[in-house]
Amino acid sequence: MERLIENTMYAARWLLAPIYFGLAFALLALAIKFFQEIWHILPAVLSLSEGDLILKLLSLIDMALVGGLLVMVMLSGYENFVSQLDVEEGKEKLDWLGKMDSGSLKMKVAASIVAISSIHLLRMFMDAQQLESEQLMWYVIIHLTFVFSAFAMGYLDKLTKH
């Protein structure tokens, strides 16, 4: 009975496979939105003010960072929790693939969230005249919470490895 339960639990990891595959569709949706934004920016690029153009570009950078985060979680999560990816010999293999355990994945996700939050906060500061002071304050507090959380996770990770 114990063996059956253990085998069933071990096989249950495959329930994560469609979830990680679903992230590929999320990446596709993000790519569509990215190119939709570019399609809207290009015709207006000469008429946009420098500040407006920078805000639009920051939005594109934000999407690129989220896309990288999706790829990292999708591939590393699959490798760590479901099965090793079998990349054919001679095909390009990402350098970090197979080297990122769940702890380092967690740290990279935290760092990515801080980077995404930084871009978002920068966008808010560039458009600060449209926001109330209290709203801007909450954006800063939330960003600092992400920064502190990432720092604390890194510190705890360092403590547990020693």
Backbone hydrogen bonds in HBPLUS format (Angstrom, degrees):
<---DONOR---> <-ACCEPTOR-->    atom                        ^
c    i                          cat <-CA-CA->   ^        H-A-AA   ^      H-
h    n   atom  resd res      DA  || num        DHA   H-A  angle D-A-AA Bond
n    s   type  num  typ     dist DA aas  dist angle  dist       angle   num
A0005-ILE N   A0001-MET O   3.02 MM   4  6.35 160.5  2.06 154.5 159.1     1
A0006-GLU N   A0002-GLU O   2.93 MM   4  6.18 163.0  1.96 153.1 158.0     2
A0007-ASN N   A0003-ARG O   2.87 MM   4  6.03 163.6  1.90 149.8 154.5     3
A0008-THR N   A0004-LEU O   2.92 MM   4  6.02 155.3  1.98 145.4 152.5     4
A0009-MET N   A0005-ILE O   2.88 MM   4  6.08 160.4  1.92 149.7 155.2     5
A0010-TYR N   A0006-GLU O   2.89 MM   4  6.08 157.0  1.94 147.1 153.9     6
A0011-ALA N   A0007-ASN O   2.88 MM   4  6.03 156.3  1.94 144.5 151.2     7
A0012-ALA N   A0008-THR O   2.91 MM   4  6.03 133.0  2.14 139.3 152.0     8
A0013-ARG N   A0010-TYR O   3.37 MM   3  5.93 164.1  2.39 109.7 114.2     9
A0014-TRP N   A0011-ALA O   3.07 MM   3  5.99 165.4  2.10 124.8 128.1    10
A0015-LEU N   A0012-ALA O   2.91 MM   3  5.54 163.9  1.93 117.6 123.1    11
A0016-LEU N   A0013-ARG O   2.99 MM   3  5.72 162.4  2.03 118.0 123.5    12
A0017-ALA N   A0014-TRP O   3.13 MM   3  5.22 142.2  2.28  99.4 109.5    13
A0019-ILE N   A0016-LEU O   2.95 MM   3  5.13 123.3  2.28 102.9 118.8    14
A0020-TYR N   A0016-LEU O   2.95 MM   4  6.32 159.5  1.99 162.5 168.4    15
A0021-PHE N   A0017-ALA O   2.89 MM   4  6.11 156.0  1.94 151.2 158.9    16
A0022-GLY N   A0018-PRO O   2.81 MM   4  5.87 141.6  1.96 132.8 143.1    17
A0023-LEU N   A0019-ILE O   3.19 MM   4  6.58 131.5  2.44 137.7 149.5    18
A0023-LEU N   A0020-TYR O   3.16 MM   3  5.19 134.4  2.38  94.1 106.2    19
A0024-ALA N   A0021-PHE O   2.96 MM   3  5.38 143.4  2.10 106.8 117.3    20
A0025-PHE N   A0022-GLY O   3.00 MM   3  5.22 126.2  2.30 100.4 113.7    21
A0026-ALA N   A0022-GLY O   3.12 MM   4  6.57 146.9  2.23 142.1 152.0    22
A0027-LEU N   A0023-LEU O   2.86 MM   4  6.14 147.6  1.96 142.4 151.1    23
A0028-LEU N   A0024-ALA O   2.92 MM   4  6.23 147.6  2.02 140.0 149.1    24
A0029-ALA N   A0025-PHE O   2.89 MM   4  6.17 158.3  1.94 147.0 152.3    25
A0030-LEU N   A0026-ALA O   2.95 MM   4  6.19 153.4  2.02 143.6 151.0    26
A0031-ALA N   A0027-LEU O   2.89 MM   4  6.13 154.5  1.96 146.8 153.7    27
A0032-ILE N   A0028-LEU O   2.94 MM   4  6.22 157.0  1.99 151.3 157.2    28
A0033-LYS N   A0029-ALA O   3.03 MM   4  6.27 160.5  2.07 146.6 151.7    29
A0034-PHE N   A0030-LEU O   2.82 MM   4  6.04 152.4  1.89 147.6 156.0    30
A0035-PHE N   A0031-ALA O   2.99 MM   4  6.25 167.9  2.01 154.3 155.5    31
A0036-GLN N   A0032-ILE O   2.92 MM   4  6.08 141.7  2.07 142.5 154.1    32
A0037-GLU N   A0033-LYS O   2.94 MM   4  6.20 152.1  2.02 146.6 153.2    33
A0038-ILE N   A0034-PHE O   3.02 MM   4  6.42 156.9  2.08 147.8 154.3    34
A0039-TRP N   A0035-PHE O   2.90 MM   4  6.00 155.3  1.96 139.0 146.1    35
A0040-HIS N   A0036-GLN O   3.05 MM   4  6.36 140.8  2.21 140.3 150.2    36
A0040-HIS N   A0037-GLU O   3.09 MM   3  5.10 123.8  2.42  94.2 108.5    37
A0041-ILE N   A0037-GLU O   2.89 MM   4  6.14 143.7  2.02 147.0 158.1    38
A0041-ILE N   A0038-ILE O   3.11 MM   3  4.97 119.7  2.49  91.6 107.0    39
A0042-LEU N   A0038-ILE O   2.96 MM   4  6.03 174.4  1.96 162.8 162.1    40
A0044-ALA N   A0041-ILE O   2.99 MM   3  5.43 129.8  2.25 111.9 125.8    41
A0045-VAL N   A0042-LEU O   3.33 MM   3  5.18 166.7  2.35 104.2 108.2    42
A0047-SER N   A0044-ALA O   2.97 MM   3  5.31 133.4  2.19 107.9 121.3    43
A0048-LEU N   A0044-ALA O   2.97 MM   4  6.04 127.5  2.25 156.8 172.2    44
A0053-LEU N   A0049-SER O   2.92 MM   4  6.14 161.4  1.95 155.8 161.1    45
A0054-ILE N   A0050-GLU O   2.93 MM   4  6.14 158.9  1.98 148.7 154.5    46
A0055-LEU N   A0051-GLY O   2.96 MM   4  6.21 155.2  2.03 146.3 153.0    47
A0056-LYS N   A0052-ASP O   2.99 MM   4  6.27 155.8  2.05 147.3 153.5    48
A0057-LEU N   A0053-LEU O   2.85 MM   4  6.12 158.1  1.90 151.6 158.2    49
A0058-LEU N   A0054-ILE O   2.83 MM   4  6.02 153.2  1.90 149.2 156.5    50
A0059-SER N   A0055-LEU O   3.09 MM   4  6.31 144.1  2.23 138.2 147.5    51
A0060-LEU N   A0056-LYS O   3.09 MM   4  6.50 146.5  2.21 142.4 151.1    52
A0061-ILE N   A0057-LEU O   2.89 MM   4  6.23 155.9  1.95 149.7 156.5    53
A0062-ASP N   A0058-LEU O   2.85 MM   4  6.01 154.8  1.92 144.2 151.3    54
A0063-MET N   A0059-SER O   3.04 MM   4  6.34 154.3  2.10 143.0 149.1    55
A0064-ALA N   A0060-LEU O   2.94 MM   4  6.25 153.2  2.01 147.1 154.8    56
A0065-LEU N   A0061-ILE O   2.93 MM   4  6.22 156.3  1.98 152.8 158.7    57
A0066-VAL N   A0062-ASP O   3.01 MM   4  6.30 156.4  2.06 148.6 155.2    58
A0067-GLY N   A0063-MET O   2.85 MM   4  6.08 153.0  1.93 146.5 154.4    59
A0068-GLY N   A0064-ALA O   2.95 MM   4  6.24 156.1  2.01 147.4 153.1    60
A0069-LEU N   A0065-LEU O   2.97 MM   4  6.20 152.6  2.04 143.8 151.6    61
A0070-LEU N   A0066-VAL O   2.88 MM   4  6.17 153.5  1.95 148.3 155.4    62
A0071-VAL N   A0067-GLY O   3.01 MM   4  6.32 161.9  2.05 152.5 156.3    63
A0072-MET N   A0068-GLY O   2.95 MM   4  6.12 163.9  1.98 149.2 153.9    64
A0073-VAL N   A0069-LEU O   2.93 MM   4  6.10 167.5  1.95 154.1 157.1    65
A0074-MET N   A0070-LEU O   2.80 MM   4  5.85 161.9  1.83 150.4 156.6    66
A0075-LEU N   A0071-VAL O   2.94 MM   4  6.00 177.0  1.94 155.3 156.1    67
A0076-SER N   A0072-MET O   2.97 MM   4  5.73 153.0  2.04 142.1 149.8    68
A0077-GLY N   A0073-VAL O   2.87 MM   4  5.26 143.2  2.01 125.8 137.6    69
A0078-TYR N   A0074-MET O   3.19 MM   4  6.10 154.8  2.26 131.7 138.8    70
A0079-GLU N   A0075-LEU O   2.98 MM   4  6.20 164.3  2.01 147.6 152.1    71
A0080-ASN N   A0076-SER O   2.78 MM   4  5.90 156.0  1.83 151.0 157.9    72
A0081-PHE N   A0077-GLY O   2.90 MM   4  5.82 156.5  1.96 148.9 154.5    73
A0082-VAL N   A0078-TYR O   2.83 MM   4  5.03 150.1  1.92 136.7 142.6    74
A0083-SER N   A0078-TYR O   2.99 MM   5  6.17 143.9  2.12 143.3 153.9    75
A0091-LYS N   A0088-GLU O   3.16 MM   3  5.59 159.2  2.20 125.0 129.8    76
A0097-LEU N   A0094-LEU O   3.11 MM   3  5.36 151.1  2.19 108.4 117.2    77
A0099-LYS N   A0096-TRP O   3.03 MM   3  5.37 160.7  2.07 129.0 131.9    78
A0105-LEU N   A0101-ASP O   2.87 MM   4  6.06 154.9  1.93 155.0 163.4    79
A0106-LYS N   A0102-SER O   2.94 MM   4  6.04 152.8  2.01 138.4 145.4    80
A0107-MET N   A0103-GLY O   3.08 MM   4  6.41 151.2  2.17 142.6 150.1    81
A0108-LYS N   A0104-SER O   2.89 MM   4  6.13 157.5  1.94 148.3 154.3    82
A0109-VAL N   A0105-LEU O   2.85 MM   4  6.06 156.1  1.91 151.7 158.4    83
A0110-ALA N   A0106-LYS O   2.98 MM   4  6.17 158.1  2.03 143.6 149.7    84
A0111-ALA N   A0107-MET O   2.87 MM   4  6.12 159.0  1.92 148.2 154.0    85
A0112-SER N   A0108-LYS O   2.86 MM   4  6.02 152.2  1.94 142.7 150.8    86
A0113-ILE N   A0109-VAL O   2.87 MM   4  6.11 153.9  1.93 149.1 156.3    87
A0114-VAL N   A0110-ALA O   3.00 MM   4  6.28 154.8  2.07 146.5 153.2    88
A0115-ALA N   A0111-ALA O   2.95 MM   4  6.22 155.9  2.01 144.9 151.6    89
A0116-ILE N   A0112-SER O   2.83 MM   4  6.07 162.4  1.86 153.0 157.6    90
A0117-SER N   A0113-ILE O   2.83 MM   4  5.95 159.2  1.87 146.2 152.7    91
A0118-SER N   A0114-VAL O   2.81 MM   4  6.00 147.0  1.92 143.4 152.9    92
A0119-ILE N   A0115-ALA O   3.03 MM   4  6.33 158.8  2.07 149.6 153.8    93
A0120-HIS N   A0116-ILE O   2.96 MM   4  6.21 162.1  1.99 149.5 154.9    94
A0121-LEU N   A0117-SER O   2.77 MM   4  5.97 156.9  1.83 148.1 154.8    95
A0122-LEU N   A0118-SER O   2.84 MM   4  6.06 155.9  1.90 148.2 155.0    96
A0123-ARG N   A0119-ILE O   2.93 MM   4  6.23 154.1  2.00 147.6 154.6    97
A0124-MET N   A0120-HIS O   2.96 MM   4  6.30 150.2  2.05 144.1 152.6    98
A0125-PHE N   A0121-LEU O   2.88 MM   4  6.21 155.1  1.94 151.4 157.9    99
A0126-MET N   A0122-LEU O   2.93 MM   4  6.17 149.6  2.03 147.0 155.3   100
A0127-ASP N   A0123-ARG O   3.20 MM   4  6.37 129.6  2.47 135.9 148.0   101
A0127-ASP N   A0124-MET O   3.14 MM   3  5.15 136.3  2.34  95.3 107.6   102
A0128-ALA N   A0125-PHE O   3.26 MM   3  4.67 155.3  2.33 104.8 101.2   103
A0130-GLN N   A0127-ASP O   3.04 MM   3  5.80 158.6  2.08 121.5 127.9   104
A0131-LEU N   A0128-ALA O   2.99 MM   3  5.21 157.2  2.04 109.5 116.9   105
A0136-LEU N   A0132-GLU O   3.06 MM   4  6.39 160.6  2.10 156.4 161.8   106
A0137-MET N   A0133-SER O   2.84 MM   4  6.07 152.3  1.92 148.6 157.1   107
A0138-TRP N   A0134-GLU O   3.05 MM   4  6.34 152.1  2.13 145.2 151.2   108
A0139-TYR N   A0135-GLN O   3.14 MM   4  6.49 149.6  2.23 144.5 152.6   109
A0140-VAL N   A0136-LEU O   3.06 MM   4  6.39 156.8  2.12 150.0 155.7   110
A0141-ILE N   A0137-MET O   2.90 MM   4  6.19 160.0  1.94 151.3 157.2   111
A0142-ILE N   A0138-TRP O   2.89 MM   4  6.02 163.3  1.92 148.7 153.1   112
A0143-HIS N   A0139-TYR O   2.95 MM   4  6.13 158.8  2.00 144.4 150.8   113
A0144-LEU N   A0140-VAL O   2.83 MM   4  6.05 165.1  1.85 154.3 158.4   114
A0145-THR N   A0141-ILE O   2.92 MM   4  6.12 141.4  2.07 141.8 152.6   115
A0146-PHE N   A0142-ILE O   3.05 MM   4  6.44 152.3  2.13 147.4 153.9   116
A0146-PHE N   A0143-HIS O   3.05 MM   3  5.13 114.9  2.50  96.5 111.7   117
A0147-VAL N   A0143-HIS O   2.94 MM   4  6.30 159.5  1.98 153.0 159.0   118
A0148-PHE N   A0144-LEU O   2.83 MM   4  5.96 167.6  1.84 147.7 151.3   119
A0149-SER N   A0145-THR O   2.86 MM   4  5.97 159.9  1.90 146.4 152.6   120
A0150-ALA N   A0146-PHE O   2.94 MM   4  6.12 161.3  1.97 150.0 154.6   121
A0151-PHE N   A0147-VAL O   2.92 MM   4  6.15 161.9  1.96 152.1 157.6   122
A0152-ALA N   A0148-PHE O   2.80 MM   4  5.99 163.8  1.82 153.6 158.2   123
A0153-MET N   A0149-SER O   2.87 MM   4  6.04 159.7  1.91 149.3 154.9   124
A0154-GLY N   A0150-ALA O   2.95 MM   4  6.13 159.1  2.00 147.0 152.8   125
A0155-TYR N   A0151-PHE O   2.89 MM   4  6.12 157.9  1.93 150.9 157.3   126
A0156-LEU N   A0152-ALA O   2.87 MM   4  6.06 166.4  1.89 152.7 156.3   127
A0157-ASP N   A0153-MET O   2.87 MM   4  5.98 152.1  1.95 144.6 152.8   128
A0158-LYS N   A0154-GLY O   2.93 MM   4  6.13 151.9  2.01 143.7 151.2   129
A0159-LEU N   A0155-TYR O   2.92 MM   4  6.24 153.2  1.99 147.8 155.4   130
A0160-THR N   A0156-LEU O   2.98 MM   4  6.18 156.7  2.03 147.2 152.8   131
A0161-LYS N   A0157-ASP O   3.11 MM   4  6.26 136.6  2.30 139.9 150.5   132
